[in-house]
Amino acid sequence: MIKKTIEISGYDTRLSLENKQVMVEHEGTLVGQFPAEDVGVLIVDTPTAVYHHNTITELMQQEAVVVLCGDNHLPVGMILPCAANSIQAARLAEQVGAKLTLKKRLWQQLIQAKIRNQAANLSEGSYEKSKLLSLAERVRSGDPDNTEGQAARFYWRFWLGDDREFHRSREGEPPNNFLNYGYMVIRAAIARAIVAAGFHPSIGLKHHNRYDSFCLADDLLEPFRPLVDWKARELFLFGLTDLNKDTKAELLSLLSHQVSIEGAQGPLMVELERMLASLADCFAGKADKLALPVVSCS
């Protein structure tokens, strides 16, 4: 079963648990309910939400991720289950013990996949697309030349097309708001998959920050970013600029978007498990290549 992504928004919302069903009340009136076991990611975007403790603990027992958003509708934190895999101790030992040479090779593969997927967002047969594909081939182990940064600067110049000027910035003008929200959604799903696979999301391959609890999630997010870019551009070019119920729903739908990994196609939430299984094989010394997504932006 594909786990659902559910967003709760609106003031004066109360979440409680009854017979393993999450009950959603607004101003004292029941407005919805859903089985806790169906939830993969719960996004709470309301500053006045009230929770019953057993609601959160039940969601954790069902291996869900709870994302808490601030006043700007962007995440300020995540709540993850502590143990969602029966062989977690062994997996964590392999993750911590991974050699730097392996981490560098895996980062190389992630960045190559990211740049190739960025190229898929540009016009077929164009010089810009060929340029990005060429840059992907130049990425070396660990990306010491910062080819990722070179590709990004080039990519964003042509991303909107028609000579439209765009500056990628977390605090920038739309469609930056769509990009921020979409990346957060995929990041949360990846964090959930990481924990379910028995790894710790704070121990990264490339990203390392004492204040970042999701370094590995940020690493594995890279090749999926172009999928968010595609949807954000689609919304913006349609004339939409506000991050509201409808545009959020479009971005949340990316979790069920079909992606291809090693020739097999499936919803993104399902294919994340395939990617994490390949990471487990790499950490265990059974493989040296990650199963990475080929994004189809259509």
Legacy VTK file of the C-alpha trace (Angstrom):
# vtk DataFile Version 3.0
C-alpha trace
ASCII
DATASET POLYDATA
POINTS 298 float
0.000 0.000 0.000
1.257 3.461 -0.899
1.321 5.632 2.191
-0.545 8.914 1.950
0.740 12.450 2.354
-1.741 14.591 4.264
-1.583 18.314 4.972
-3.440 19.979 7.835
-3.920 23.747 7.592
-6.219 26.340 9.085
-6.380 27.942 12.514
-7.752 26.320 15.678
-7.216 22.743 14.494
-7.172 19.862 16.978
-5.731 16.408 16.267
-6.719 13.469 18.444
-6.783 9.685 18.196
-9.787 7.403 18.391
-9.600 3.694 17.552
-6.321 4.345 15.706
-8.045 6.971 13.560
-6.643 10.497 13.508
-9.547 12.825 14.162
-9.306 16.383 12.809
-11.484 19.021 14.459
-11.829 22.684 13.564
-13.378 24.993 16.143
-14.920 21.986 17.886
-16.407 20.413 14.743
-15.113 17.171 13.272
-13.984 17.961 9.715
-12.113 14.787 8.811
-10.524 11.558 9.941
-8.066 9.004 8.556
-6.344 5.806 9.698
-2.944 6.473 11.249
-1.547 3.432 9.432
-2.284 5.053 6.065
-0.038 8.068 6.707
3.446 8.335 5.244
3.927 12.078 5.753
1.719 14.405 7.804
2.344 18.117 7.194
0.920 20.442 9.834
0.788 24.022 8.577
-1.142 25.883 11.243
0.347 27.876 14.146
-2.524 27.079 16.524
-2.727 23.297 16.148
-3.344 21.265 19.301
-2.189 17.628 19.520
-2.972 14.726 21.772
0.262 12.963 22.715
-1.050 9.539 21.688
-1.819 10.883 18.206
1.856 11.578 17.565
3.067 8.348 19.168
0.631 6.288 17.097
1.848 7.991 13.913
5.433 7.189 14.916
4.504 3.539 15.533
3.037 3.468 12.033
6.379 4.795 10.658
4.978 8.172 9.626
6.867 11.457 9.470
5.300 14.588 10.939
6.454 17.876 9.399
5.855 21.055 11.377
5.642 24.342 9.452
6.195 27.890 10.657
4.333 31.112 9.940
5.910 31.281 6.467
4.465 27.820 5.597
7.970 26.327 5.406
9.152 23.488 7.658
10.822 24.237 10.959
11.241 20.600 11.961
10.306 16.957 11.530
9.335 14.223 13.964
10.663 10.805 12.915
10.180 7.330 14.395
13.180 6.109 16.392
13.236 2.535 15.129
11.452 1.465 11.978
13.725 -1.385 10.915
14.486 -4.672 12.668
18.170 -4.575 11.667
18.714 -0.917 12.472
21.798 -1.460 14.643
23.629 -3.319 11.865
22.588 -0.773 9.243
23.720 2.142 11.410
27.098 0.484 11.992
27.590 0.102 8.232
26.503 3.694 7.636
28.883 5.100 10.232
31.723 2.881 9.017
31.382 3.744 5.321
34.735 4.747 3.845
35.274 8.255 2.518
36.154 6.864 -0.931
32.738 5.168 -1.112
30.942 8.326 0.001
32.734 10.340 -2.676
31.760 7.868 -5.398
28.145 7.873 -4.271
28.101 11.683 -4.234
29.484 11.668 -7.768
26.608 9.426 -8.874
24.002 11.601 -7.134
25.271 14.776 -8.789
25.516 13.163 -12.206
21.900 12.032 -11.870
20.842 15.483 -10.694
22.448 17.258 -13.655
21.000 14.758 -16.134
17.553 15.301 -14.656
18.060 19.064 -14.856
18.872 18.580 -18.533
15.525 16.789 -18.929
13.841 20.087 -17.976
15.381 21.924 -20.925
14.360 21.876 -24.577
15.077 18.704 -26.488
17.997 19.099 -28.876
18.986 22.475 -27.456
22.526 23.656 -26.808
21.590 24.189 -23.150
20.529 20.582 -22.691
23.662 19.293 -24.419
25.785 21.537 -22.211
24.308 20.063 -19.030
24.690 16.497 -20.259
28.316 17.274 -21.016
28.818 18.677 -17.508
27.297 15.527 -15.997
30.018 13.460 -17.648
32.719 15.660 -16.102
31.686 15.091 -12.478
34.542 13.382 -10.650
34.508 11.402 -7.421
33.445 13.778 -4.639
32.897 16.540 -7.222
36.083 18.463 -6.268
35.553 20.867 -9.178
32.050 21.817 -7.967
30.543 20.839 -11.295
27.212 20.798 -9.491
27.503 24.536 -8.877
28.569 25.231 -12.462
25.596 23.270 -13.772
23.190 25.039 -11.398
24.278 28.521 -12.469
23.842 27.570 -16.109
20.566 25.678 -15.551
18.715 28.428 -13.709
19.557 30.939 -16.447
17.491 28.938 -18.934
15.043 27.154 -16.640
12.007 29.400 -17.275
12.742 29.784 -20.978
11.778 32.698 -23.230
14.599 34.818 -21.797
12.747 35.143 -18.480
15.078 36.219 -15.695
15.086 34.031 -12.591
17.218 34.042 -9.446
17.072 30.977 -7.244
16.852 32.069 -3.613
15.058 30.601 -0.636
13.694 34.045 0.203
13.217 35.105 -3.423
10.142 35.961 -5.458
7.795 33.284 -6.904
8.243 30.617 -8.086
10.875 30.249 -5.347
8.044 29.599 -2.892
6.904 26.596 -4.962
10.452 25.256 -5.123
10.920 25.614 -1.353
7.701 23.788 -0.557
8.228 21.056 -3.125
11.765 20.327 -1.954
10.465 20.118 1.622
7.830 17.559 0.638
10.305 15.274 -1.138
12.879 15.741 1.640
10.354 14.582 4.240
9.491 11.500 2.189
13.185 10.690 1.802
13.768 11.117 5.544
10.973 8.649 6.186
12.477 6.149 3.721
15.902 6.541 5.338
14.563 5.698 8.799
12.464 2.826 7.437
15.640 1.384 5.882
17.411 1.448 9.247
19.715 4.415 8.629
20.073 7.727 10.427
19.155 10.830 8.388
21.773 13.048 10.055
24.816 11.044 8.850
25.368 12.278 5.311
27.547 11.423 2.343
28.473 14.996 1.430
26.299 17.323 3.473
27.572 17.811 7.004
26.288 20.439 9.372
26.104 20.198 13.149
22.757 22.001 13.014
21.235 19.824 10.261
19.555 16.601 11.378
18.786 15.535 7.809
22.130 15.565 5.994
21.573 12.194 4.313
18.088 13.244 3.239
19.600 16.381 1.693
22.156 14.229 -0.152
19.556 11.868 -1.576
17.216 14.729 -2.469
19.562 16.068 -5.155
18.467 13.944 -8.155
14.795 14.557 -7.290
15.051 18.353 -7.240
14.494 18.678 -11.022
11.112 16.970 -10.631
10.063 19.738 -8.237
11.545 22.296 -10.632
9.322 20.976 -13.416
6.124 21.190 -11.391
7.004 24.631 -9.953
7.668 25.997 -13.430
4.425 24.510 -14.711
2.438 26.256 -11.982
4.240 29.575 -12.451
3.902 29.658 -16.220
0.198 28.936 -15.771
0.047 32.264 -13.943
0.014 31.014 -10.357
2.213 32.655 -7.729
0.592 31.990 -4.346
1.382 28.999 -2.168
-2.185 28.033 -1.331
-4.324 24.916 -0.981
-4.435 24.231 -4.726
-0.751 24.799 -5.501
0.279 22.801 -2.436
-1.901 19.922 -3.647
-0.133 19.993 -7.007
3.273 19.859 -5.319
2.178 17.106 -2.942
1.061 15.060 -5.951
4.738 14.645 -6.862
4.966 11.876 -4.248
2.790 9.709 -6.495
4.476 10.838 -9.726
5.924 8.002 -11.803
9.709 7.816 -11.736
12.020 5.272 -13.308
14.781 3.534 -11.361
16.860 0.846 -13.050
14.215 0.443 -15.741
11.336 -0.089 -13.311
8.645 2.549 -13.000
6.545 3.342 -9.975
5.295 6.109 -7.708
8.056 8.172 -6.164
7.163 7.086 -2.611
7.578 3.436 -3.628
10.733 3.912 -5.672
12.429 5.610 -2.731
12.516 2.186 -1.089
14.403 0.822 -4.089
16.959 3.626 -3.847
17.479 3.042 -0.115
17.842 -0.698 -0.668
20.651 0.024 -3.122
22.282 2.367 -0.593
22.167 -0.462 1.954
23.947 -2.738 -0.531
26.616 -0.078 -1.086
27.229 0.397 2.628
27.365 -3.400 3.083
29.948 -3.756 0.306
27.594 -5.691 -1.981
27.397 -2.975 -4.651
29.141 0.220 -5.691
26.317 1.969 -7.544
23.152 3.607 -6.325
19.799 2.976 -7.987
18.908 6.543 -8.947
15.843 8.127 -10.542
15.450 9.091 -14.155
12.873 11.862 -14.021
10.180 12.050 -16.653
8.774 15.563 -16.564
5.366 14.936 -18.066
LINES 1 299
298 0 1 2 3 4 5 6 7 8 9 10 11 12 13 14 15 16 17 18 19 20 21 22 23 24 25 26 27 28 29 30 31 32 33 34 35 36 37 38 39 40 41 42 43 44 45 46 47 48 49 50 51 52 53 54 55 56 57 58 59 60 61 62 63 64 65 66 67 68 69 70 71 72 73 74 75 76 77 78 79 80 81 82 83 84 85 86 87 88 89 90 91 92 93 94 95 96 97 98 99 100 101 102 103 104 105 106 107 108 109 110 111 112 113 114 115 116 117 118 119 120 121 122 123 124 125 126 127 128 129 130 131 132 133 134 135 136 137 138 139 140 141 142 143 144 145 146 147 148 149 150 151 152 153 154 155 156 157 158 159 160 161 162 163 164 165 166 167 168 169 170 171 172 173 174 175 176 177 178 179 180 181 182 183 184 185 186 187 188 189 190 191 192 193 194 195 196 197 198 199 200 201 202 203 204 205 206 207 208 209 210 211 212 213 214 215 216 217 218 219 220 221 222 223 224 225 226 227 228 229 230 231 232 233 234 235 236 237 238 239 240 241 242 243 244 245 246 247 248 249 250 251 252 253 254 255 256 257 258 259 260 261 262 263 264 265 266 267 268 269 270 271 272 273 274 275 276 277 278 279 280 281 282 283 284 285 286 287 288 289 290 291 292 293 294 295 296 297
